[in-house]
Amino acid sequence: MPSMSEPQRRWPKFQTRKPRILLLTSQYFLLGEVRAACERLDVEHVLLDLQAKEMGLEDFVRTILGALTTFRPDFVLTVNHLGVDREGVLLQILEALDLPLASWFVDNPHLILPAYPRTHAEKTLLFTWDADNVESLQALGYPHASWLPLAADTHRFVPGAPGNAAWDADVSFVGNSMTAKVLGRFRAAQPSDALAGQLREIAAGFGPSEESSAARYLLTNYPHLREEFMALGEPSRMLALETLITWQSTLDYRLDCVRRLLPLAPLIVGDPGWHDLLAGESGWRHHPEVSYYDELPGLYPRSKVNFNCTSLQMKGAVNQRVFDVPACGGFLITDQRRQMDRLFEPDREVIAYTDPEEIPDLVQRWLDDPQGRARVAEAARCRVLAEHTYDHRLETLMQTMRLTFEPGVSS
């Protein structure tokens, strides 16, 4: 890293009632919600958007240092470590300036963090949407880790958003088929014939298991493949294989759940891969992917039942739909997750199935009860407005950062 020869004096942190935050991003949607929350809460902030551009080292250092030393934030906030370079230059700069970093992971951090150095770990606080990750992140060498669930943008996901008749359905599922993601990770991992030959079996076992790490599941249950796994050599290929198993397991799980909806003539909103997965199946209707920001708020309320089955990168956490659907007045049936009861009251604010075999009867039961659907949707929306907005999450994040890093303050 180029020498910071110009005066780079450290500045005192957390001197004001509300912290000053530098938001760092490289094109990731969640920073828009966080920035809007900063504005509503009157939190001083600067957004540094690196726009995923290739940048020379000197330009990168100049850009980062200019933003930091001009604005003098109390901490830097990013999502999924995006904006943090994999060479560790930013982390070295933050360490030199004794500036804390908050990174909010809304995807599995264990499928992301291995690509980055652990520099500045003592002044990094990893927030994770999955409470199951907290201890494993600490074991990975990050002493500061905290649960921060997802939330809803209740200024965008509101009842009465415009829609169109093509979205009308008794039952709908909005989700990716995972086919392209599986293929992409297969190409990145380049698994040996032995690994590839047992991939589907490994994925089938990983899904229902309690193990959160696909790599650990493979090494524990398929010891004869350990050498094949280690022979991948590069950490990027090992990580790609772990992600591949996770995505394949998710694909199989989603397909099983969606097939159980077919007698109810569901609307499937997603990528063209669904045509490959459901080739030869009748009774369903496909709609291309829709814009998250501009169209989903109007799509969810036009289904009597919005169906959800969660990605297996998160076995205990709830996903975005659990907050967004009720925020805009829709009714949701989702799969049971361990952390869900900490967020919503079961059976009153959220309806869940514990086994895919329950899906057809459960969905039909709620299709037959419009008043019950309305009660649950309204109760869930009230809970979201009261506890699960991005304003709530930012308040929690700021308080946790202060308690962790403000001099003289201890949690």
Buried (B, 14 or more C-beta within 10 A) or exposed (E): BEEBEEEBEEBEBBEEEBBBBBBBBBEBEBBBBBBBBBEEBEBBBBBBBBEEEEBEEEEBBEEBBEBBBEBBBBBBBBBBBBBBBEBBBBBBBBBBBEBBBBBBBBBBBBBBBBEBBBBBBEBBBBBBBBBBBBEBBEEBEBEBBBBBBBBBBBBBBBBEBEBEEEBEBBBBBBBBBBBEBBEBBBEBBEBBEBBBEBBEEBBBBBBEBEBBBBBBBBBEBBEEBEEBBEBBEEEBBBBBBBBBBBBBBBBBBBBBBBBBBBEBEBBBBBBEBBEEBBEEEEEBEBBEEBEBEEBBBBBBBBBBBBBBBBBBBBBBBBBBBBBBBBBBBBBBBBBBBEBBEEBBEEEEBBBBBEEBEBBBEBBBBBBEBEEEBEBBBBBBBEBBBEEBBBBBBBBBBBEBBBBBBBEEEEE
